[in-house]
Amino acid sequence: MSTSCTPFTWSSSSFESLQPSLIICSIGLVIHGLFWIQLILCPNLRQRNMMWLFVYLITDLCLLIRFFVLYAIRLASVCLYPTARDVLCYFEASSKYYLNFIQSYLLLAFNVCRYLQIVFTHCFIYVFPPLIIVTQFSTSAASIWRRRGESCDIQYRDISVQIINLFLSYIIPVVVNVIILGLCIRYVSSTKGILSEQIIVLRRKRQRTLLQQTILFYSIWIVLWSPDMLAFQFVNTNSDPSVVTSILSYVENVLDPMIIGIIDIRFLTSWKSLWHFMRRRQRQIGVVHQ
């Protein structure tokens, strides 16, 4: 095994294929930054029942930061010795899968908590995915695929491992999410024991709002997030289909804060308040300078 320092970089074609992702992730970093600034400045937005969505957005931010860190290292052609190169290669190959894995269960946790009105321990969500990844590497069910000038990827021993991963990381959380959402909508739409016509009308209005918000969020999530999650198991990360699914996934990361801002009226209200405050300050400064 070579012990010499080797540049950790991409080929020119790899850099070129990542330009759309670079633009999208740059926009996403700005949008996420504005979202968290808003959350810091407005304490009324920091609600306990929104904890899971905020953690979900943190994983979005981690995905964006991951992209820029790897892009910067590859762009700078950092010279790495074998051990450091191996560690970075394992990180590059598995970190995106890990973050996407826990995102599916974070949304499930959010819906379960919303339905049961409780907040339970979330350690399992963060420990379970890396446990699966480490177990597969240690048992040789998975191994690192690497080529000079290309991104590192995970290569699986056989199709059975990929199918198991598909069930654990995608099918189970998505199906359970659909079931929990159905229970939530059924509960909200129930008028059993309610005699007031006004309350029934208000509940039905709430049901329509909940249904519209749910369809909006999960339609975007499924359409943009799913292809990358599915492609990861079966398609090499350097292939054209994988590049396209990655772009869709990054678009979903960009849209998440805006969707939550639209769904939760408090975010729109706080944006308007901040905008009016800035306008007033601008007018006051203009008066002082006159």
C-alpha positions in Angstrom: 0.0 0.0 0.0 1.3 3.4 -0.9 2.2 5.7 2.0 2.8 8.8 -0.1 0.6 11.9 -0.1 -2.1 11.8 -2.9 -4.2 14.8 -4.0 -7.9 14.4 -3.1 -9.6 15.9 -6.1 -12.2 15.4 -8.8 -11.8 15.3 -12.5 -12.8 18.3 -14.6 -15.9 16.5 -15.8 -17.0 15.8 -12.2 -16.6 19.5 -11.3 -18.6 20.4 -14.3 -21.4 18.0 -13.5 -21.6 19.5 -9.9 -22.0 23.2 -11.0 -25.9 23.1 -10.8 -25.6 21.5 -7.3 -23.1 24.3 -6.3 -25.6 27.0 -7.4 -28.6 25.3 -5.7 -26.6 24.7 -2.5 -25.4 28.3 -2.4 -29.0 29.5 -2.6 -30.0 27.0 0.0 -27.3 28.2 2.4 -28.7 31.7 2.2 -32.3 30.6 2.7 -31.4 28.4 5.7 -29.4 31.2 7.2 -32.3 33.6 7.0 -34.6 31.0 8.5 -32.3 30.4 11.5 -31.8 34.2 12.0 -35.6 34.6 12.1 -35.8 31.7 14.6 -33.2 33.3 16.9 -34.8 36.8 16.7 -38.4 35.6 17.3 -38.7 33.5 20.5 -42.4 32.9 19.8 -41.5 30.6 16.9 -39.5 28.3 19.1 -42.3 25.9 20.0 -41.7 22.5 21.6 -44.1 20.8 19.2 -42.0 21.9 16.3 -38.8 20.4 17.6 -38.7 17.5 15.1 -39.1 19.9 12.2 -36.3 22.1 13.4 -34.0 19.1 13.8 -35.0 18.0 10.3 -34.0 21.4 9.0 -30.6 21.0 10.8 -30.0 17.8 8.9 -30.8 19.8 5.7 -28.2 22.3 6.7 -25.7 19.5 7.5 -26.2 18.2 3.9 -25.5 21.6 2.5 -22.4 22.1 4.7 -21.2 18.5 3.7 -21.4 19.5 0.0 -19.4 22.6 0.5 -16.7 20.9 2.7 -16.2 18.1 0.2 -16.3 20.6 -2.7 -13.7 22.8 -1.1 -11.3 19.9 -0.2 -11.6 18.6 -3.8 -11.2 22.0 -5.4 -8.1 22.7 -3.3 -6.7 19.3 -4.3 -5.7 18.7 -0.6 -2.9 16.2 -0.4 -3.8 13.4 2.0 -2.0 10.4 3.3 -3.7 7.0 3.1 -5.3 7.0 6.5 -6.8 10.5 6.2 -7.8 9.7 2.6 -9.6 6.5 3.8 -11.5 8.4 6.6 -12.6 11.1 4.2 -13.6 8.6 1.6 -15.8 6.7 4.2 -17.3 10.0 5.3 -18.0 11.1 1.7 -19.6 7.7 0.8 -21.8 7.2 3.9 -22.6 10.7 5.4 -25.2 11.7 2.8 -27.0 8.3 3.2 -26.9 8.6 7.0 -28.5 12.1 7.0 -31.2 11.1 4.4 -31.8 8.0 6.5 -32.5 9.9 9.7 -34.6 12.5 7.9 -37.2 9.9 7.0 -37.5 8.9 10.7 -37.4 12.6 11.9 -40.6 13.3 9.9 -42.1 10.1 11.3 -41.2 11.2 14.8 -42.8 14.6 14.1 -46.1 13.0 13.0 -46.1 10.5 15.9 -45.6 13.3 18.4 -48.2 15.4 16.8 -50.7 12.6 16.9 -49.9 11.4 20.5 -49.1 14.9 21.7 -45.9 13.7 23.4 -42.2 14.2 22.9 -40.2 10.9 23.3 -36.5 10.2 23.3 -34.8 10.6 20.0 -31.5 8.8 20.6 -32.7 5.8 18.6 -33.1 7.9 15.4 -29.5 9.0 15.4 -28.0 5.7 16.6 -29.9 3.2 14.4 -28.6 4.4 10.9 -24.9 4.4 11.8 -25.3 1.1 13.5 -26.7 -0.3 10.2 -23.9 1.3 8.2 -21.0 0.2 10.6 -22.5 -3.4 10.7 -22.6 -3.7 7.0 -19.0 -2.4 6.6 -17.6 -4.7 9.4 -19.3 -7.8 7.9 -18.2 -7.0 4.4 -21.8 -6.6 3.3 -20.7 -3.2 2.0 -17.4 -1.8 0.9 -16.0 1.5 -0.3 -15.9 2.1 -4.1 -13.3 4.6 -5.2 -11.8 5.8 -8.4 -9.2 8.6 -9.0 -11.0 11.8 -9.8 -14.5 10.6 -8.7 -16.5 10.7 -5.5 -16.3 7.7 -3.1 -19.4 5.5 -3.0 -20.7 2.5 -1.1 -20.7 -0.8 -3.0 -22.9 -3.6 -1.7 -22.2 -7.3 -1.7 -25.5 -8.4 -3.2 -29.1 -7.3 -3.9 -30.4 -8.6 -0.6 -28.5 -6.0 1.4 -29.8 -3.2 -0.9 -33.4 -4.4 -0.4 -33.0 -4.6 3.4 -31.6 -1.0 3.3 -34.5 0.1 1.1 -37.0 -1.3 3.6 -35.3 0.2 6.6 -34.5 3.6 5.2 -37.4 4.3 2.9 -40.4 1.9 2.8 -41.0 1.5 6.5 -40.8 5.2 7.5 -42.8 6.3 4.4 -45.6 3.7 5.0 -45.8 4.4 8.7 -45.9 8.2 8.0 -48.8 7.7 5.6 -50.7 5.7 8.3 -50.0 8.2 11.1 -51.1 11.1 8.8 -54.3 9.2 8.0 -55.0 8.8 11.7 -54.3 12.5 12.3 -56.7 13.6 9.6 -59.3 11.1 10.8 -59.1 12.5 14.3 -59.4 16.1 13.2 -62.3 15.3 10.9 -64.2 13.4 13.6 -67.4 15.2 14.8 -68.5 12.5 17.2 -70.1 14.0 20.3 -70.0 17.6 19.0 -73.5 19.2 18.9 -72.5 22.8 17.9 -72.8 23.4 14.2 -70.2 26.2 14.5 -67.6 23.9 16.1 -68.3 21.3 13.3 -67.7 23.9 10.6 -64.5 25.1 12.3 -63.2 21.5 12.7 -63.9 20.8 9.0 -62.1 24.0 8.0 -59.2 22.9 10.1 -59.3 19.5 8.5 -59.1 21.1 5.0 -56.2 23.3 6.0 -54.3 20.3 7.6 -55.0 18.2 4.5 -53.7 20.9 2.1 -50.6 21.5 4.2 -49.9 17.8 4.5 -50.3 17.2 0.7 -48.1 20.2 -0.1 -45.2 19.2 2.2 -45.2 15.5 1.6 -45.8 15.7 -2.2 -42.7 17.9 -2.5 -40.8 15.6 -0.1 -41.7 12.4 -1.9 -41.1 13.8 -5.4 -37.7 15.5 -4.7 -36.3 13.4 -1.8 -37.3 9.9 -2.9 -35.3 9.6 -6.2 -32.0 10.2 -4.5 -32.8 7.9 -1.6 -33.7 5.1 -4.1 -30.8 5.8 -6.5 -28.3 5.6 -3.7 -28.9 1.9 -3.2 -28.7 0.9 -6.9 -26.8 3.6 -8.9 -23.2 4.8 -8.6 -23.0 8.3 -7.2 -20.9 9.5 -10.1 -23.4 8.4 -12.8 -25.6 10.9 -14.6 -28.9 9.6 -13.0 -27.3 10.0 -9.6 -26.2 13.6 -10.4 -29.8 14.4 -11.4 -31.3 12.8 -8.2 -28.8 14.7 -6.1 -29.8 18.0 -7.7 -33.5 17.2 -6.9 -32.5 16.4 -3.3 -30.7 19.7 -2.9 -33.7 21.5 -4.3 -35.8 19.9 -1.6 -33.3 21.1 1.0 -33.6 24.6 -0.4 -37.5 24.5 -0.3 -37.9 23.1 3.2 -37.6 26.3 5.2 -39.9 28.2 2.7 -42.5 25.4 2.9 -42.5 25.4 6.7 -42.7 29.2 6.6 -45.8 29.0 4.4 -47.4 26.2 6.4 -46.9 27.9 9.8 -48.5 31.4 9.7 -46.4 32.5 12.6 -43.3 32.6 10.3 -45.0 34.8 7.7 -46.3 37.1 10.5 -42.8 37.4 12.0 -41.3 38.1 8.6 -43.8 40.9 8.1 -43.0 42.3 11.5 -39.3 42.2 10.8 -39.9 43.9 7.4 -42.0 46.7 8.9 -39.4 47.2 11.7 -36.6 47.5 9.1 -38.7 50.0 7.1 -39.4 52.1 10.2 -35.7 52.1 11.1 -34.8 53.1 7.5 -37.2 56.0 7.7 -35.9 57.1 11.1 -32.3 57.1 9.8 -33.4 59.1 6.8 -35.0 61.7 9.0 -31.9 62.0 11.2 -29.7 62.5 8.1 -31.9 65.2 6.7 
